[in-house]
Amino acid sequence: THIMEYSTLVALVSFLWVFFYLLTFIPTSSKLTTNGRLPPGPKPFPIIGNLHQLGESPHRFLAKLAKTHGPLMSLKFGSITTIVVSSSTVAKEMFQKHDLALANRKVPAAVRANHHDKYSVAWLPVCPKWRNLRKISAIHSLSNQRLDTTQSLRQAKVMELLDYVRQCSQVGEAVDVGKAAFTTSLNLLSNTFFSFDLASHSSSDSGEFKELV
């Protein structure tokens, strides 16, 4: 028993030592930047970053930080590095003059696993291939003529949603609006591209699929 207590004490002391070592000697935000490419910001805590500093009024916290670090700051929210713009002038500079440099998005590992990111309009960076795929999508999937041909399908899916709500009303069952709307949208998309339903209002499949998404 004494050996177990001693081992537990040693483990606890070791953990606390590592924690306070990281807390004390973790580099400041200016040193965390890669070759000075990230803007300045407050020193983040290990693991949680700057989440604990937001409080109940994040806008006031960010306004206060802007007075210290300027209109462009970098914050850590957990493991996510976030760039905060608090000036309309800087925002205009970023999103109007340098919008192409910021147009791409981070691609999740699950999407990169089978190289889906190389053939998807949603994940491709802005490039000639992306522009060509977007043009094809606009012409063959989102044009007015194409939308007119699927009008009856949209009406049918809305009627299915209304029937489901009516059935729930008759038996006194609560309607999960989020799940019902997701199921309707999912079935509309799947019927548009594959001509069959992927989910059902009476099944839990749509809820599981929504969690995966």
Secondary structure, DSSP 8 states (H G I E B T S, - for coil): -HHHHHHHHHHHHHHHHHHHHHHHHS--HHHHSSTT-S------BTTTBTHHHHTT-HHHHHHHHHHHH-SEEEEEETTEEEEEE--HHHHHIIIIISTGGG------HHHHTTTGGGS-TTTS-SSHHHHHHHHHHHHHTSSHHHHHHTHHHHHHHHHHHHHHHHHHHHHT----HHHHHHHHHHHHHHHHHHSS-S--TTSSHHHHHHHH-
